[in-house]
Amino acid sequence: MSKFTRGFLIFLVVFIVLYTLATGLLIPAAKNIFLATFPPKDLPKPIYGLLDPLEFTPKQPQTPPQSYTINTRDAKLPESQPKQMVVYKVKPSEQSFEAGKTARDNAKILGFSDQNLTSDLKGTSYKWRNIETGGVLDININSRILKLLTPLVGKSSYFSTGSLNQKKATDTAINLFRSLNRFDDGLYSKGTQKVAFGKYVGSQIYETVYTQEAQIARVDLFRSINKIPILGPDAKKGMLSAVVRDIPPNSESTAHMNYPIVDAYYWEVNPESNATYPLIPVSQAWDAVKSNTAVVSNIAPKGANPFTDYNNIKIDSIIINDIYLAYYDNFQYQKYLQPIYVFEGNYLTSGTVGGSITYYFPAIEGQYIKQPLNQRPQTQKPK
């Protein structure tokens, strides 16, 4: 037995030494030689060079969360994430001598005439204002960004009850953006729509799930590319969105209330691309979330009103239920559509679920991203 024990211990020591050498030196060296001789065919193709850093519009909670927990199906980070993703070009807005006329045509569709103009026609931003409702329309003739905001407090009389439904609201919004020439991207025609109905309680609008009492609807339009979602600065809001009513017949005199709130940030994507860039591991993005360096894209209390914005909410801890990759769209033009990691979950306040929260973090390896000017090393002038 003593002889057998000594032999087994010697064998065990030799095995451990050989295993350590193999895993630490021999196998990596052999792997490097193999990769050098037979390089993989799916190497990244960063043909666009260094990409511009993504610019986010973060929401700010009152205080940073104190703890983060993964609550996915297996309580782990996803293991099957790709190591690289395609980067797509975003088409710039085309400059046109007719841009000013087109903006005025868009304004007429939204119920604003030249009599409502509050700006001259020499600059790049045209503005209209309706004195009766306080609605303000702003169209940038270069970027084609369109924003219409009408205060809705106390305006229940403009909106009838019980005539809206999911299809009618969606069709109304799509037809609007089509008439404004901001629905040409095929990704939108194959995209998804989110509809939230609202009703007046007193002078305020609140969400309702009953179409028979709905007076108004918010429609957000989303798109994806190759089954990967494209998300804007706020993950829950479409880059094309409109608040609509059931348009009554002969409504020319109140046409400005057909679509009282409209946001159109329209950047068309070229779906053809051979550029691929390597991604950071999802664990690195998760570390950024836990260290409060990821971006809070959306935060909303439980039972949040979709007709109200929320910010500066008290948060104690975070539970992440879903982790996935998406592409990031922006309010301002960006040359390329780049991937991001998305972390969705709930926040807790005083131990109870307070609402939902979404985090963003850039997914492309940092060496392929341009450094911001304030972070670039300073070069000394020769004496």
C-alpha positions in Angstrom: 0.0 0.0 0.0 2.9 2.4 0.9 4.6 1.7 -2.4 1.3 2.2 -4.3 0.7 5.5 -2.5 4.2 6.8 -3.4 3.7 5.8 -7.0 0.4 7.5 -7.2 1.7 10.7 -5.7 4.7 10.8 -8.1 2.2 10.2 -11.0 0.0 13.0 -9.7 2.8 15.5 -9.5 4.1 14.6 -12.9 0.6 14.9 -14.3 0.0 18.3 -12.8 3.4 19.6 -14.1 2.7 18.3 -17.6 -0.8 19.6 -17.6 0.3 23.1 -16.4 3.0 23.2 -19.1 0.6 22.0 -21.8 -2.2 24.5 -20.9 0.1 27.4 -20.2 2.7 27.0 -22.9 2.3 24.2 -25.4 -1.3 24.5 -26.3 -1.3 28.3 -26.7 1.9 28.1 -28.8 0.4 25.4 -31.0 -2.8 27.4 -31.4 -0.8 30.6 -32.4 1.2 28.6 -34.9 -2.0 27.0 -36.3 -3.8 30.4 -36.6 -0.7 31.9 -38.3 -0.6 29.1 -40.8 -4.4 28.8 -41.3 -5.9 32.2 -40.4 -9.7 32.1 -39.8 -11.9 33.3 -42.7 -14.2 35.4 -40.6 -11.7 37.9 -39.3 -13.1 41.4 -38.7 -13.1 43.8 -41.7 -12.9 47.3 -40.2 -12.9 48.9 -43.6 -14.4 52.2 -42.3 -11.3 52.8 -40.1 -11.7 54.4 -36.7 -15.4 55.2 -35.9 -16.7 58.2 -34.2 -17.6 57.7 -30.5 -21.3 57.3 -29.9 -23.0 60.3 -28.3 -25.7 59.3 -25.8 -28.5 61.3 -24.1 -28.4 59.8 -20.5 -31.2 60.0 -18.0 -30.1 60.8 -14.5 -31.3 59.0 -11.3 -31.1 60.8 -8.0 -28.3 58.6 -6.7 -26.2 55.8 -8.2 -27.6 52.3 -7.4 -25.8 50.4 -4.6 -26.2 46.8 -6.1 -26.8 45.0 -9.4 -28.2 41.5 -9.9 -28.5 39.4 -13.0 -32.0 37.9 -13.2 -31.9 36.2 -16.6 -33.3 32.7 -17.2 -30.1 31.0 -16.0 -29.0 34.0 -13.8 -25.9 34.3 -16.0 -24.5 36.6 -18.7 -25.4 35.3 -22.2 -22.7 33.0 -23.5 -23.6 32.9 -27.2 -23.0 36.5 -28.1 -21.2 37.1 -31.5 -17.6 38.2 -31.4 -18.1 40.7 -34.2 -20.9 42.6 -35.9 -21.6 44.4 -39.2 -21.4 48.2 -39.1 -23.6 50.1 -41.6 -23.4 53.4 -43.3 -26.0 56.0 -42.5 -27.0 58.1 -45.5 -26.6 61.9 -45.0 -29.5 64.2 -45.7 -29.6 65.3 -49.3 -29.3 69.1 -49.7 -31.9 70.6 -52.0 -32.8 74.1 -53.3 -36.4 73.1 -52.6 -35.7 72.3 -48.9 -37.4 75.5 -47.8 -40.5 74.9 -49.9 -40.6 71.3 -48.7 -40.5 72.4 -45.1 -43.5 74.8 -45.7 -45.4 71.9 -47.4 -44.7 69.8 -44.4 -46.0 72.5 -42.1 -49.3 72.7 -44.1 -49.8 69.0 -43.6 -49.5 69.6 -39.9 -52.0 72.4 -39.9 -49.6 75.4 -40.0 -49.7 78.2 -42.6 -47.3 80.9 -43.5 -49.3 83.2 -41.2 -48.0 81.1 -38.3 -44.4 81.6 -39.2 -42.3 83.1 -36.4 -38.9 82.9 -38.2 -37.6 84.3 -41.4 -36.8 82.1 -44.3 -33.1 82.8 -44.5 -31.8 80.4 -41.8 -31.8 76.7 -41.6 -34.5 76.4 -38.9 -38.1 77.3 -39.8 -40.5 77.9 -36.9 -44.2 78.2 -36.7 -46.5 78.9 -33.7 -50.3 78.5 -33.4 -51.5 81.3 -31.1 -54.8 79.4 -30.2 -53.2 76.2 -29.0 -49.6 77.2 -28.2 -48.3 74.5 -30.6 -44.8 75.1 -31.9 -43.4 73.5 -35.0 -39.6 73.5 -35.8 -38.2 72.1 -39.0 -34.5 72.1 -39.8 -34.2 72.3 -43.6 -30.7 70.7 -43.7 -31.1 67.8 -41.3 -34.8 67.5 -41.9 -35.3 67.1 -38.1 -39.0 67.9 -37.4 -40.4 68.6 -33.9 -44.0 69.6 -33.1 -45.0 70.2 -29.6 -48.5 71.3 -28.5 -49.4 71.6 -24.9 -52.3 69.2 -24.3 -53.4 70.2 -20.8 -57.1 71.2 -20.8 -57.7 70.5 -24.5 -60.1 67.5 -24.2 -62.7 69.1 -26.5 -60.5 68.5 -29.5 -60.5 64.7 -29.0 -63.5 62.5 -29.3 -64.0 59.2 -27.4 -64.2 55.6 -28.6 -63.2 56.0 -32.2 -59.6 55.0 -32.0 -58.1 51.5 -32.2 -54.7 49.9 -32.7 -54.9 49.7 -36.5 -56.4 53.2 -37.0 -53.8 54.8 -34.8 -50.9 53.0 -36.5 -52.2 53.7 -40.0 -52.7 57.4 -39.1 -49.1 57.8 -37.9 -47.6 55.8 -40.8 -49.6 57.8 -43.4 -48.4 61.0 -41.7 -44.8 60.1 -42.0 -45.2 58.9 -45.5 -46.8 62.2 -46.5 -43.9 64.0 -44.8 -41.4 61.9 -46.9 -39.9 60.4 -43.8 -41.0 56.8 -44.3 -38.9 55.8 -47.4 -36.5 53.6 -45.5 -37.6 50.0 -46.1 -36.5 49.1 -42.6 -39.4 51.1 -41.3 -42.0 49.5 -43.6 -40.9 46.2 -42.2 -40.6 47.5 -38.7 -42.8 47.4 -35.6 -45.1 49.9 -33.9 -46.0 50.5 -30.3 -49.3 52.2 -29.5 -50.4 53.7 -26.2 -53.9 55.1 -25.7 -54.7 58.1 -23.6 -57.8 59.7 -22.1 -58.5 62.9 -20.3 -59.1 62.9 -16.5 -59.9 66.5 -15.7 -57.3 68.5 -17.7 -54.6 65.8 -17.7 -54.0 62.8 -20.0 -53.5 59.3 -18.6 -53.0 56.0 -20.2 -56.0 53.7 -20.8 -56.1 50.1 -22.1 -59.7 50.4 -23.1 -60.1 51.7 -26.7 -63.8 52.6 -26.1 -62.6 55.4 -23.7 -59.4 56.4 -25.7 -59.3 59.9 -27.0 -55.7 60.1 -28.2 -52.9 57.7 -29.0 -49.1 57.8 -29.0 -47.5 55.8 -31.8 -43.8 55.0 -31.8 -42.3 53.4 -34.9 -39.3 51.1 -34.6 -37.0 49.4 -37.2 -34.5 46.6 -37.2 -31.8 45.3 -39.5 -31.2 41.6 -40.0 -33.4 41.0 -37.0 -31.3 43.2 -34.7 -33.3 46.2 -33.3 -32.3 49.8 -33.9 -32.8 51.9 -30.8 -32.7 55.6 -30.3 -31.4 57.6 -27.3 -34.5 56.5 -25.4 -35.0 52.7 -25.8 -38.7 53.0 -25.3 -39.4 55.8 -27.9 -39.2 55.5 -31.6 -37.2 58.0 -33.7 -40.4 58.5 -35.5 -43.3 59.1 -33.1 -46.6 61.0 -33.2 -49.6 61.7 -30.9 -52.7 61.3 -33.1 -56.4 61.5 -32.9 -59.2 60.0 -35.0 -59.3 62.7 -37.7 -62.8 64.0 -38.0 -64.3 64.9 -41.5 -64.0 68.6 -42.5 -61.4 69.2 -39.9 -59.4 71.8 -41.8 -60.0 74.5 -39.1 -58.5 72.2 -36.4 -55.9 70.4 -38.6 -53.2 71.4 -36.2 -54.7 69.1 -33.6 -54.7 66.0 -35.9 -51.1 65.4 -34.8 -50.4 67.7 -31.9 -47.1 66.1 -31.0 -44.6 64.8 -33.7 -40.9 63.9 -33.5 -39.1 62.9 -36.7 -35.4 62.1 -36.6 -35.0 60.4 -39.9 -31.7 58.9 -40.9 -31.9 56.4 -43.7 -29.6 53.3 -43.3 -27.8 51.7 -46.2 -28.5 48.0 -45.6 -25.5 46.8 -47.7 -22.2 46.6 -45.9 -19.1 44.4 -45.8 -17.6 46.1 -42.7 -17.3 44.1 -39.5 -15.8 45.2 -36.2 -14.9 43.1 -33.1 -17.0 43.4 -30.0 -16.0 43.6 -26.4 -17.1 40.7 -24.2 -20.5 41.1 -22.6 -18.8 40.8 -19.2 -16.9 44.0 -19.9 -20.2 45.8 -20.6 -21.7 44.4 -17.5 -18.7 45.7 -15.5 -19.5 49.1 -16.9 -23.1 48.8 -15.7 -22.0 47.8 -12.2 -19.5 50.6 -12.0 -22.1 53.2 -13.1 -20.3 54.1 -16.3 -23.0 52.7 -18.6 -25.7 55.1 -19.9 -29.2 55.1 -18.5 -31.3 55.2 -21.6 -34.8 55.0 -20.1 -36.2 55.0 -16.6 -39.9 55.0 -15.7 -41.8 54.3 -12.5 -44.2 51.4 -12.2 -47.4 52.3 -14.0 -45.7 55.2 -15.8 -47.8 57.5 -18.0 -46.5 57.2 -21.6 -47.5 60.8 -22.2 -45.1 62.0 -19.5 -41.3 62.1 -19.3 -39.5 60.9 -16.1 -36.1 61.7 -14.7 -34.2 62.1 -11.4 -35.9 59.0 -9.8 -34.6 57.5 -6.6 -33.0 54.1 -7.1 -31.5 51.7 -4.5 -30.7 48.6 -6.6 -31.0 47.1 -10.1 -32.2 43.7 -11.3 -31.3 43.0 -15.0 -33.8 40.6 -16.7 -32.6 40.8 -20.3 -29.3 41.4 -22.1 -29.0 41.7 -25.9 -27.3 43.5 -28.8 -28.8 46.4 -30.7 -27.8 49.2 -33.1 -27.7 52.8 -31.9 -29.6 55.6 -33.7 -29.2 59.2 -32.6 -30.9 62.5 -32.6 -28.1 64.0 -34.6 -26.6 62.6 -37.8 -24.0 59.9 -37.3 -22.0 58.4 -40.2 -22.3 54.8 -39.1 -24.8 52.5 -37.3 -22.8 50.9 -34.5 -23.8 48.1 -32.1 -24.4 48.5 -28.4 -25.1 46.2 -25.5 -28.6 46.7 -24.0 -29.4 45.8 -20.4 -33.1 45.9 -19.4 -34.6 45.3 -16.0 -36.2 46.9 -13.0 -35.0 49.2 -10.3 -35.9 48.8 -6.6 -36.6 51.5 -4.1 -36.8 50.7 -0.4 -36.9 47.0 -1.3 -39.9 47.1 -3.7 -40.0 47.3 -7.5 -40.1 50.9 -8.4 -40.2 50.6 -12.2 -38.2 49.8 -15.4 -34.8 50.8 -16.4 -32.6 50.3 -19.5 -28.8 50.7 -19.9 -26.7 51.2 -23.0 -23.0 50.5 -23.5 -20.9 50.7 -26.7 -20.1 47.2 -28.0 -17.2 47.8 -30.4 -13.6 47.4 -29.0 -12.1 50.7 -28.0 -9.1 50.5 -30.3 -11.5 50.9 -33.3 -13.1 54.1 -31.9 -11.6 57.6 -32.2 -10.6 59.2 -28.9 -12.5 62.4 -28.0 -10.3 65.5 -28.5 -10.1 66.1 -24.7 -8.7 62.6 -24.2 -6.0 62.6 -26.9 -2.4 62.8 -25.9 -0.9 66.3 -26.3 2.1 66.6 -28.6 4.8 69.0 -27.6 6.0 71.6 -30.1 9.7 71.2 -31.0 11.9 73.8 -29.4 
